[in-house]
Amino acid sequence: MADHYEALGVGRDATTDEIKKAYRRLARELHPDVNPGAEASERFKSITHAYDVLSDAKQRQKYDQGGQNGGSSEQNFGNFGDIFETFFGGGGGSTRGPRSRRERGQDALLRVELDLDEVIFGTHRDLEVDTAIVCDTCKGSCCAPGTSPVTCDICHGTGSIQRAVRSLLGNVMTSSPCGSCRGFGTIIATPCMTCSGQGRVRARRTVPVDIPAGVDTGLRLQMPGSGEAGPAAGPNGDLYLEMKVRHHDVFSRDGDDLMCSLDVPMTSAILGTSVTVKALDGDIEVEIRPGAQSSEVLTIRDRGITKLRGSGRGDLKIGIHVVTPSKLDHKERDLIEQFAARYTTAAPTLSQYQQGLFAKLRDRFLG
């Protein structure tokens, strides 16, 4: 068997690019479409096999070490049409067959608005979606009932047309999609009237969705196979749900925690009290200690939002806001003055500004 380097006319230290250029030059000269002689055909097989071995680093190393020639000639010669197509942009007498009418459907995006209380434990929605579904008349065949696609009489089912093109190298065979059947190999002679031969129609359908607890605005949920049906009953695309949590007038969210503020009358803050507040998931009994101050935070464990990943819930954090009366009658003022006379304290002084949780709560309402 001839030496592969000699067959391509390169030295043993030739680079991959040099080997490629040598093969390309010889292939233009010896390809059967250009040079149909028997001797040229054998040389073309020889250089193709040589290139197949030397262009692969592992096979070349094995060949240089005196091993096998990188596989049987039948295995390598079977690919020379694809190699020629890679270099010259088609032809080589090979075709890839007709393309399928079935294609994957497009993905769809739907925005879902949720209330904050729905986020705590998750919720179920039946979403109405305008999308493409498989045509019920033709069941995706694209043909009128009782008919079927017919083989294209131009390309005879191959989906492509072979043409001889005159060039500097002589006559070269090229392949292009059939213009009659658009590369499908078949023609829909009698299209379905319902879907106009598309195999799918626009319709409104209901998609049941279980939205997990803990989602937040901007989060996207993927529902594989719930998007649009593809042409000719092709597989469905995916449906993406983008979450938006509506603003709540009382509660706000900080990660998995819920925050709110509680207005406490001055007298209740001084003496302490017990109050029942309505949380998003039921009533909560809150104890206000005597002498409670504004900006104090009461933490109610495990009454926040269920965690999206993991287990457990966040907390409910209640910021105390002591309400001082702004209008007093004479009797009330006398009582306060008597209290002030008995309760001696230092004059008001400046201290470092504290940006705590209650300040965040206050900023939310002011914003």
BELNOR-V984431 format. One record per residue. RES is the residue in one letter. D_CENTER is the distance of its C-alpha to the mean C-alpha in whole Angstrom. Layout:
# BELNOR-V984431
res=RES d_center=D_CENTER
res=RES d_center=D_CENTER
This chain:
# BELNOR-V984431
res=M d_center=54
res=A d_center=53
res=D d_center=52
res=H d_center=48
res=Y d_center=49
res=E d_center=52
res=A d_center=50
res=L d_center=48
res=G d_center=51
res=V d_center=49
res=G d_center=50
res=R d_center=49
res=D d_center=48
res=A d_center=45
res=T d_center=42
res=T d_center=39
res=D d_center=39
res=E d_center=43
res=I d_center=42
res=K d_center=39
res=K d_center=42
res=A d_center=45
res=Y d_center=43
res=R d_center=42
res=R d_center=45
res=L d_center=47
res=A d_center=44
res=R d_center=45
res=E d_center=49
res=L d_center=49
res=H d_center=46
res=P d_center=47
res=D d_center=46
res=V d_center=48
res=N d_center=51
res=P d_center=52
res=G d_center=55
res=A d_center=55
res=E d_center=55
res=A d_center=52
res=S d_center=50
res=E d_center=51
res=R d_center=51
res=F d_center=47
res=K d_center=46
res=S d_center=48
res=I d_center=46
res=T d_center=43
res=H d_center=43
res=A d_center=44
res=Y d_center=41
res=D d_center=39
res=V d_center=41
res=L d_center=41
res=S d_center=38
res=D d_center=36
res=A d_center=37
res=K d_center=38
res=Q d_center=40
res=R d_center=42
res=Q d_center=42
res=K d_center=44
res=Y d_center=46
res=D d_center=47
res=Q d_center=48
res=G d_center=50
res=G d_center=48
res=Q d_center=47
res=N d_center=46
res=G d_center=42
res=G d_center=42
res=S d_center=44
res=S d_center=45
res=E d_center=43
res=Q d_center=40
res=N d_center=40
res=F d_center=42
res=G d_center=39
res=N d_center=36
res=F d_center=39
res=G d_center=37
res=D d_center=34
res=I d_center=35
res=F d_center=37
res=E d_center=34
res=T d_center=32
res=F d_center=35
res=F d_center=37
res=G d_center=34
res=G d_center=34
res=G d_center=37
res=G d_center=39
res=G d_center=40
res=S d_center=37
res=T d_center=34
res=R d_center=31
res=G d_center=31
res=P d_center=30
res=R d_center=26
res=S d_center=25
res=R d_center=25
res=R d_center=22
res=E d_center=18
res=R d_center=15
res=G d_center=14
res=Q d_center=12
res=D d_center=9
res=A d_center=10
res=L d_center=10
res=L d_center=13
res=R d_center=15
res=V d_center=17
res=E d_center=20
res=L d_center=22
res=D d_center=25
res=L d_center=26
res=D d_center=28
res=E d_center=25
res=V d_center=23
res=I d_center=26
res=F d_center=25
res=G d_center=22
res=T d_center=23
res=H d_center=22
res=R d_center=22
res=D d_center=22
res=L d_center=20
res=E d_center=21
res=V d_center=19
res=D d_center=20
res=T d_center=18
res=A d_center=19
res=I d_center=21
res=V d_center=23
res=C d_center=27
res=D d_center=29
res=T d_center=32
res=C d_center=31
res=K d_center=29
res=G d_center=26
res=S d_center=29
res=C d_center=30
res=C d_center=33
res=A d_center=36
res=P d_center=37
res=G d_center=40
res=T d_center=38
res=S d_center=36
res=P d_center=35
res=V d_center=38
res=T d_center=38
res=C d_center=38
res=D d_center=42
res=I d_center=41
res=C d_center=39
res=H d_center=40
res=G d_center=36
res=T d_center=35
res=G d_center=33
res=S d_center=34
res=I d_center=38
res=Q d_center=40
res=R d_center=42
res=A d_center=45
res=V d_center=44
res=R d_center=47
res=S d_center=46
res=L d_center=48
res=L d_center=48
res=G d_center=49
res=N d_center=48
res=V d_center=44
res=M d_center=42
res=T d_center=39
res=S d_center=36
res=S d_center=34
res=P d_center=32
res=C d_center=35
res=G d_center=35
res=S d_center=36
res=C d_center=34
res=R d_center=31
res=G d_center=30
res=F d_center=30
res=G d_center=33
res=T d_center=34
res=I d_center=35
res=I d_center=34
res=A d_center=38
res=T d_center=38
res=P d_center=34
res=C d_center=33
res=M d_center=35
res=T d_center=32
res=C d_center=29
res=S d_center=31
res=G d_center=30
res=Q d_center=26
res=G d_center=26
res=R d_center=24
res=V d_center=25
res=R d_center=23
res=A d_center=24
res=R d_center=23
res=R d_center=22
res=T d_center=22
res=V d_center=19
res=P d_center=20
res=V d_center=18
res=D d_center=19
res=I d_center=18
res=P d_center=19
res=A d_center=21
res=G d_center=20
res=V d_center=17
res=D d_center=18
res=T d_center=17
res=G d_center=14
res=L d_center=12
res=R d_center=9
res=L d_center=9
res=Q d_center=7
res=M d_center=10
res=P d_center=10
res=G d_center=12
res=S d_center=13
res=G d_center=12
res=E d_center=15
res=A d_center=17
res=G d_center=18
res=P d_center=21
res=A d_center=24
res=A d_center=22
res=G d_center=19
res=P d_center=16
res=N d_center=14
res=G d_center=11
res=D d_center=8
res=L d_center=9
res=Y d_center=8
res=L d_center=11
res=E d_center=12
res=M d_center=15
res=K d_center=18
res=V d_center=21
res=R d_center=24
res=H d_center=27
res=H d_center=30
res=D d_center=34
res=V d_center=35
res=F d_center=32
res=S d_center=29
res=R d_center=27
res=D d_center=27
res=G d_center=24
res=D d_center=25
res=D d_center=29
res=L d_center=30
res=M d_center=33
res=C d_center=36
res=S d_center=39
res=L d_center=43
res=D d_center=46
res=V d_center=49
res=P d_center=52
res=M d_center=54
res=T d_center=57
res=S d_center=54
res=A d_center=53
res=I d_center=56
res=L d_center=57
res=G d_center=54
res=T d_center=53
res=S d_center=50
res=V d_center=48
res=T d_center=45
res=V d_center=42
res=K d_center=40
res=A d_center=36
res=L d_center=33
res=D d_center=34
res=G d_center=37
res=D d_center=41
res=I d_center=41
res=E d_center=45
res=V d_center=45
res=E d_center=48
res=I d_center=49
res=R d_center=52
res=P d_center=55
res=G d_center=54
res=A d_center=51
res=Q d_center=50
res=S d_center=47
res=S d_center=44
res=E d_center=44
res=V d_center=41
res=L d_center=41
res=T d_center=39
res=I d_center=38
res=R d_center=36
res=D d_center=33
res=R d_center=33
res=G d_center=30
res=I d_center=26
res=T d_center=25
res=K d_center=23
res=L d_center=19
res=R d_center=19
res=G d_center=23
res=S d_center=26
res=G d_center=28
res=R d_center=28
res=G d_center=29
res=D d_center=32
res=L d_center=34
res=K d_center=36
res=I d_center=39
res=G d_center=40
res=I d_center=44
res=H d_center=45
res=V d_center=49
res=V d_center=51
res=T d_center=54
res=P d_center=56
res=S d_center=57
res=K d_center=60
res=L d_center=63
res=D d_center=66
res=H d_center=69
res=K d_center=70
res=E d_center=66
res=R d_center=67
res=D d_center=70
res=L d_center=68
res=I d_center=65
res=E d_center=68
res=Q d_center=70
res=F d_center=67
res=A d_center=66
res=A d_center=70
res=R d_center=70
res=Y d_center=66
res=T d_center=67
res=T d_center=64
res=A d_center=63
res=A d_center=63
res=P d_center=59
res=T d_center=58
res=L d_center=55
res=S d_center=52
res=Q d_center=49
res=Y d_center=46
res=Q d_center=43
res=Q d_center=40
res=G d_center=39
res=L d_center=37
res=F d_center=39
res=A d_center=39
res=K d_center=35
res=L d_center=36
res=R d_center=38
res=D d_center=36
res=R d_center=34
res=F d_center=37
res=L d_center=38
res=G d_center=35
